[in-house]
Amino acid sequence: MDTLFVAWQDATSREWIPVGKLTRANHTYKFAYTRGALRAPNFQPFGRLSDVYATYESDTLFPVFANRVISRSRPEYADYLRWIGLDNLTSDPLTVLAMTGGVRGTDSIELFPEPKRTVDGKYRVTFFARGLRHLPKTSLEAISHLEPHTRLKLLHDCQNGFDEFAICLATMPPSYLVGYCPKYYAQDTSNFLREDAGAVDVQVKCVNKDAPLDMRLLCTVTAPWKEGYVPFVDHSDFGLLHRETSSA
């Protein structure tokens, strides 16, 4: 895992906006802000990474991200393993951040991986369903009865006036709304559905009945990785802001 994007949640709109890109190559970490950082009206740069037009380099993981790598000594460590569907957690920091999101209760930052083509030529992303706190009790009850590998439906949320690409997750008949696809994956997923909805598959990976709602339902979406496809290329928030290279 060598490329992660950083999303920031606006406290007013509750929208998650991609604001940065973290990469690693030849043991060197790089961080650059994306155009989403300019679109987000209340966003403030991360600590010493104060220039949104600079590209930062470091031999070690930047502190703002390093302190988000969950420690094995944390009491919730075992729960995190179970909630993300793993038996053990690698010590590689970027892999850990990709799996856990680096989420802390004290702020609104989340890291997520750039989709990579699988060995069998597929697009595959795993994520926690969003928006569960806004669902009725009947939907939460339906989630509690889902089993691993249960197939779900992806539906365009035509009534969403804030995001034209918003995608709902629903159970097969009887149909219950069980969440939403994360905004930063929604546009590409919407394109896949428009091109060939029958080739897009979404399944439950696990249901964590004792987890917070934002880690309750873990899903995996799989679709064909067509020739020439580039993740996020149609989403302007992911474009990098460039000017110079700085040392962190």
C-alpha positions, -999 to 999 in steps of 0.1 A, spaced: 0 0 0 19 30 -13 -8 56 -21 -34 70 3 -57 100 -1 -66 122 29 -102 133 34 -114 160 57 -150 164 69 -165 199 69 -182 204 103 -210 224 88 -220 205 57 -206 171 70 -192 165 35 -160 144 33 -137 162 9 -103 148 -5 -77 174 5 -43 156 2 -24 127 -12 2 107 7 26 84 -12 57 64 -5 84 54 -30 119 41 -23 115 46 14 106 83 9 72 97 19 56 125 0 26 146 8 8 172 -14 -25 189 -11 -53 184 -37 -78 208 -52 -103 197 -26 -83 217 0 -92 249 -19 -128 240 -23 -133 233 14 -141 267 28 -132 259 64 -102 237 59 -69 245 76 -35 229 65 -20 202 87 5 217 112 39 221 97 25 212 63 12 247 60 17 256 23 -10 240 2 10 245 -30 42 227 -17 51 190 -21 66 178 11 92 149 14 104 130 45 123 98 53 98 90 79 60 92 80 48 127 87 38 131 124 2 142 115 -3 107 100 21 87 121 2 93 153 -29 79 136 -14 44 133 -31 23 159 -8 8 185 -10 -29 195 -10 -17 231 -43 2 226 -72 -15 244 -94 -13 213 -67 -29 191 -84 -64 191 -118 -48 183 -103 -29 153 -89 -61 139 -123 -78 141 -142 -47 128 -120 -45 97 -122 -83 91 -86 -92 98 -69 -118 120 -38 -98 124 -25 -63 117 6 -56 97 32 -32 111 35 -13 78 21 21 86 5 29 53 -13 -5 53 -25 1 88 -38 35 78 -55 21 47 -73 -5 68 -84 17 97 -86 51 81 -65 66 108 -97 79 123 -95 96 157 -124 109 178 -107 143 182 -109 155 146 -124 148 112 -97 133 90 -98 99 72 -73 82 49 -84 59 22 -65 39 -5 -63 46 -42 -80 17 -60 -55 -7 -76 -61 -32 -103 -63 -67 -89 -44 -96 -104 -76 -108 -120 -82 -75 -137 -108 -61 -114 -115 -28 -96 -121 -36 -59 -126 -13 -29 -136 -21 6 -153 5 28 -176 11 57 -211 21 46 -218 58 54 -248 76 68 -261 49 91 -268 75 119 -295 89 96 -312 56 89 -345 44 105 -345 17 131 -359 -8 105 -327 -3 84 -304 -7 114 -323 -39 123 -319 -52 87 -281 -45 89 -278 -65 121 -292 -96 102 -268 -94 72 -243 -121 68 -208 -120 51 -210 -124 13 -246 -113 12 -251 -93 -20 -265 -58 -19 -278 -34 -45 -262 -1 -56 -288 25 -64 -284 61 -75 -299 85 -50 -319 105 -74 -334 127 -46 -300 138 -34 -297 175 -41 -261 178 -28 -244 151 -48 -254 140 -82 -233 108 -79 -246 98 -45 -251 60 -43 -273 41 -19 -267 6 -6 -298 -15 -2 -307 -51 6 -322 -74 -19 -360 -78 -16 -374 -70 9 -354 -38 3 -340 -17 31 -317 12 28 -285 2 47 -261 31 39 -242 50 13 -211 46 -8 -184 70 4 -185 101 -16 -149 98 -29 -157 64 -45 -192 73 -57 -184 91 -90 -163 62 -104 -188 37 -91 -216 57 -108 -197 55 -141 -193 17 -137 -230 13 -131 -239 35 -161 -215 14 -184 -226 -20 -172 -246 -23 -140 -247 -61 -142 -209 -63 -139 -208 -43 -107 -210 -65 -75 -213 -53 -39 -212 -77 -10 -211 -75 28 -177 -83 42 -187 -82 78 -213 -67 102 -199 -54 135 -229 -52 159 -208 -38 188 -190 -12 167 -198 25 163 -223 31 135 -195 44 112 -178 10 115 -209 -12 116 -212 -24 80 -181 -32 59 -187 -37 22 -167 -46 -9 -175 -33 -44 -160 -51 -74 -162 -41 -111 -143 -47 -143 -111 -26 -146 -115 -14 -182 -86 -5 -205 -76 31 -199 -94 35 -166 -77 59 -141 -91 62 -106 -107 96 -97 -96 112 -130 -131 127 -135 -132 141 -99 -115 176 -97 -110 174 -59 -82 148 -65 -61 170 -87 -28 179 -71 -17 214 -62 20 219 -72 46 246 -69 78 234 -52 94 207 -31 100 213 6 115 193 35 92 184 63 
